[in-house]
Structure formats: C-alpha cells, structure tokens
C-alpha cells in the first residue's frame, strides 16, 4: 500500500513543483536561467519532507540490517591452521 502512496504523491509533487516554479517565474516576469536546477531543488525538498511524513504516518518499520544494528555483516574469520607435515 505504501508503494501506491509514494507513486500518487510523487505525481502530485511533480505537478505542484511545476506550478510553484511557474508562479515564481510569473512574479519575476521572466524565465529563470537555471530552471531545471530550481525545479529539482523544489521537488527534492517537497519529496523529502512528504515521504518522511508518509513513513511516520504509515508507521512502517525499516528493515534492520546488521550494519544498522551495530553488528558486522560478515562473521569473524578464524585463523587457519598450517598444514601438518
């Protein structure tokens, strides 16, 4: 279900970012020189805030990896014994 939330909200954030950028340009009276970069910054900020909010609201625990738990991912190696002659 979370995947559906992310997909629908991602599309809405795209449209909202485009609208915000158009309003900024309309108030300025000209197109911005680095329009793509500004669009990316707008959608990135909105996405980070919204998606972290979705995670909190859906209360989905993240998978616990060995590194996140403070454990080493590989078991410790045991020293090999030299071959007996």
Phi, psi and omega in degrees: 000326180298324179299321178294318177302312182298320182293311181295315181290327176299317177296318179295322179294325176299311181295320178296318179297318178297317179296317178298317180295319177297321178293321177299315180292324179294319179290331178282329179092003180204162177288147179283143183293324180247059186301317182296320179294317180294320176299316179299316180296320179296309183292327178296313180297315179296320182293314181299316180292315184290315183292325176291327175295322178297317179299320180291316183290324179276350176052046179267119179288142177280152179294138180270112177270158179302324180293321180291331180277000180083016180253155176282138183288332180254142178291152180295143180278139175266142181295139180277143178276141177294151180295143181279138179263000000 
